[in-house]
Amino acid sequence: MAMCEIAVKFDEDERALIQSLADTAGMSFPEFVKRAALEKAEDMADTEAYDEALDADDGIRYPMEEVVRMAAEAE
């Protein structure tokens, strides 16, 4: 996969905070920022999938005993 480089500007206080957290995590500044951005993207995708699941929810709920019985019958 091709890699691309981007520039992100932080003020000195932001940079110091992020560097401190990166140091605590044992990561470089770029690695910390990359991981944080990817985690945020994954969180947003999860939230979108959850919202879609809620929209499609038919409201039917089953007790655990029924789920186990249905799974056993499906085998």
C-alpha positions in Angstrom: 0.0 0.0 0.0 1.3 3.4 -0.9 2.0 5.8 2.0 1.3 9.5 1.9 2.6 12.2 4.1 0.4 14.9 5.6 1.1 18.0 7.7 -1.0 18.8 10.7 -0.3 22.0 12.7 -0.6 22.1 16.5 0.0 25.0 18.8 2.8 24.5 21.3 0.4 23.5 24.2 -1.3 20.9 22.0 2.0 19.6 20.8 3.3 19.3 24.4 0.2 17.5 25.6 0.3 15.0 22.7 4.0 14.5 23.1 3.6 13.8 26.8 0.8 11.3 26.2 2.9 9.7 23.4 5.9 9.4 25.7 3.7 7.8 28.4 2.4 5.3 25.9 5.9 4.6 24.6 5.1 5.8 21.1 6.6 8.4 18.8 4.6 11.6 18.2 3.6 10.5 14.6 2.6 7.0 15.7 0.5 8.4 18.5 -1.3 10.9 16.3 -1.8 8.2 13.6 -3.3 5.7 16.0 -5.5 8.3 17.6 -6.9 9.4 14.2 -7.5 5.8 13.2 -9.2 5.0 16.5 -11.5 8.0 16.0 -12.4 6.9 12.5 -13.2 3.4 13.8 -15.3 4.9 16.6 -17.3 7.0 14.2 -17.9 4.0 11.9 -19.0 1.9 14.9 -21.4 4.6 15.9 -22.8 4.8 12.4 -23.3 1.0 12.3 -25.0 1.1 15.7 -27.4 3.9 14.6 -28.2 1.9 11.5 -28.9 -1.2 13.6 -31.2 0.8 15.9 -33.1 2.1 12.8 -33.6 -1.5 11.6 -34.5 -2.9 15.1 -37.9 -4.6 15.0 -38.1 -4.5 18.8 -38.4 -8.3 19.2 -36.4 -9.6 22.2 -35.8 -13.2 23.2 -34.8 -14.5 26.6 -31.4 -16.3 26.8 -33.1 -19.7 27.2 -35.0 -19.2 23.9 -31.8 -18.1 22.1 -30.0 -21.3 23.3 -32.9 -23.4 22.2 -33.1 -21.8 18.8 -29.3 -22.2 18.3 -29.5 -25.9 19.3 -32.4 -26.5 16.8 -30.4 -24.8 14.1 -27.5 -27.3 14.4 
